Structures are given as structure tokens and as C-alpha cells.
Amino acid sequence: MVFSSTIFLFIFLPCVLIPYLLAGPKGKNIILLCASLFFYAWGENIYLGIMLFSVVSNYVFGLLIQSSKDKGNSGFGPMVLAVSTNLGLLFYFKYTNFLIATINQVLGELHIAPIVMEPVHLPIGISFFTFQAISYILDLYWEKIKVQKNLLQFALYKSLFPQLIAGPIVRYQHISHQIGRRSVSWNDFSYGAQRFIIGLAKKVLIANVMGRAADYIFLLPPDRISMSLAWLGAIAYTLQIYYDFSGYSDMAIGLGRMFGFHFLENFNYPYVSRSIREFWRRWHMSLSTWFRDYLYIPMGGGKRQAWRTYCNLLLVFFLCGLWHGASWTFVAWGLFHGFFLVVERLGAKTGLGQLLPTVVKHGYTMLVVVVGWVFFRAETLEYALAYLKAMVTPSTPPFFNSHIFLALNGEFYCMLAVAVLYAIPLSSYTAPLLIRLPQLQQLATNGIVKPAISLGWLCFLAFILLYSVASLQGGAHNPFLYFRF
């Protein structure tokens, strides 16, 4: 079950929200926990047991670490066992197939019989709830948080359905005080509903339309893709993945607020960045800060010798790529970003970056990001390299395909324009202009503008909600990118 489905919107969500809002403080957690377990079981059936194992084992590990510290010990042993168990669980379910396939390729070159093994199922969201568990264990070991002794409350933290399968990666220290005691005000609920609708529209109306075009283009043989079509496909996917990720994060943050939780932001207009370093401060922030706090800084961060810092960056982004998926294309994408982070650090030492105009820095950043997404989207490294070749080969004749013409319709180009404009924080540019207009200031003071703006905003939300639902009902292209993770 995904947020952008009619089952979730019209059956699951109302059936959870109504009793939740009517329940007392103690009943709210029970209702939300049962709903979260049902939500996960809907898509994973018996693999709910994997998530429950993660809940119980990390709850016990947390108690063991705290018990060890209470006795005057460091808790290092239980911490290592907990992290190893979590990583072992993640490795088995996410990387076993990849490892066996890689070994079989080597065995094939050596003319040795391949390893025959049933494919291992990848439980949805295992990357997210495993990293969430590791953050809890390490924060407890570093004494940043106190152990959660209530199993029900810990289970709710681990299985909270708004962020369970698609993030953001919520740390225990950020919502620990909200798990046991919270309230839902009208302002919170209203803000959450608006944020959810906006996220749904970003996913259904923009990401899905961009994704339909990108999918058709990336299915073509790369030697038959013209340069203009190759760039259009890469740009469409660049916008699809942003609006898909940020749309789901908006829906998760909105749902959390409707249930009384305040999740941190996960995206901050990453496509306005002027460096790859800035891009990672704005893109999927719960993941980038996770790698920074639990891997990069413990390895020494940027405080070691220069060569050590560069190695740390490459290792972190190698693992970041591997976290996204068990494929060499993801590894290449991670190392690609890591390489440019190293280049930027070298450039900072020479002062070259400060001499470049802003437009050049932004153009460089977007070029790196778009090229990187080709590796991320391609099924194989060979296809990615061939696709990149098509992006710089002007001699390839145009390819005519009815499916592509159907995808590249008026709706696509309309949403393409909306996607480009909405990727920029327009309010930061328009607000100063509006503030300088004395007529609008006077109207706002007289109370004329505010009701009109509120009514207009309400009508806009109603329109995009109905449009999104109509698109879903009409069988719109609605992929779930997180199945790959």
C-alpha cells in the first residue's frame, strides 16, 4: 500500500484517523501501532516478521547497552552485536542476490559451474528501518539519548507507518518526547493535511508524468536515441526522482503532523545548489546527515590529513550508492558524486571556486547531477555509458516511436514547465517585491487581501487534490521508486 493510492486515501487513512483522533492519550499509540503493522503487512505479508524481529532485537540490545553502562562498563560489546545484527539483516536481504550474481559472473569467466540459489526477497523499507535502528543504538551508546523501556512505544517508533517504507530516516532523539505524550492541534492537523495534498500532487501530477516519458526513453536502444531525446529523458528523470522523493517526504511529514509528530525536513530545493557539497546539504537530508554523523565523522571527517579525508569521502559515497541499491550502477553513481566532492575540496584550497560566477557554478552542479542520475536510472553500467554517449552524439538521427509521442504530449510539457519553476523557492524572490508594494500592504492591513488569499489557497488545494485523485482513478502511470531500495 502506498500513499498515492485510492485504497490508502479513501479507506486506510480515514479508518485510522477517525478512531485515532477520538481516542484518549493511551489509546492513540495502540491504534497507531496496529495501523502501522497492518500497513506493512498489507504489502509484505509474512515478511512483517522481519520488521518485528528488528523491533524486538533492537529493543533488547538497547536494554543490554543501558544495563552495561549502569554497571560501569562502556556497553561496547552489546553495541557491536546490535550493529552487526542490523547490518547482517540488511546485507542478507538486500545484497545476497547481487553477491551471488557477481560471483557467478566470475565463475562463468573461469568456466566453473555457477552457484544455484533461490532469489532472496527484498522487504520494502528495510534500508530505512535498519538505518533508523542503527541510529538509535549508536545514539544510546554515545549517551545522546536515554533507553526506551516501553516496548510498545519503541515498536511505534520503529514501525510508524508515515515514514516506515520511504523515509525520512527519523532519529529517536528527534521524536522521543512525542512518542509517549503528544497532542494534535487544529493548526497541526491543517498544516499536515495541506502538506500531504501538496506532496500527493508532486508525486502524481509531476513525478508520474515525468516518469512516464523517462521510462519510454530509457527503454530505447541507446544507439537509436538522438542527442536531444537523450537530454530530454535525463532531464525528465532528474525531475521525476526529485518530485517523487520530495513528494513522498511531504506526504510523510504531513501525515506525521496530522498524528501529532513533527518530522524534520528532508529536502530543501536541492536543484538551486551551486556545488555538489551544497547539493548534499539539501538533498535527502535525513540520509546525508546519517552518513555524516554515523560514518564520516567517526572516521575522522575532514580533520585528518587531506588524502585521508578524500578516502573517507569516497568510502562514504561508495556506501551511499550501495545503500540505494544492490547494483554497480548505484555504486558508480555514489563514487561519481564522491569524486566531485573531492574535486571541490581541492578547488577550495586553490580558491578557484570563489572566482567562478554563480551561473557557472550552478550550471556545473546541475550538469554533474543530471549525468549522475543517468547512472542511477540505467539498469546496467553498459547502458549508462552508452546513454551518456548518446547525450553528446549529435549525428544520431531522430527515433520515431508512437509511445514516446504519446508521453511527450501537452501535459508533459506543461508539467515540465511547472516542475522547473517549482524546483526554485519562488517565494524568496516574490516576497521582497510584494513587501515593497504599499498598496498591498495597505490592503493586507485592512483585512481585504488575507481572506481572499486564504480562499484562493483553499480552492487551489481542492483542485490539485481532485486532479490527483482523478489521475489515479484514470490509471495514471504510478511507479513506486522505493521498491528498488
Summary of the structure (lengths in Angstrom):
residues: 485
radius of gyration: 24.1
end to end distance: 16.0
largest distance: 83.3
contacts: 1508
relative contact order: 0.10
helix: 76%
strand: 0%
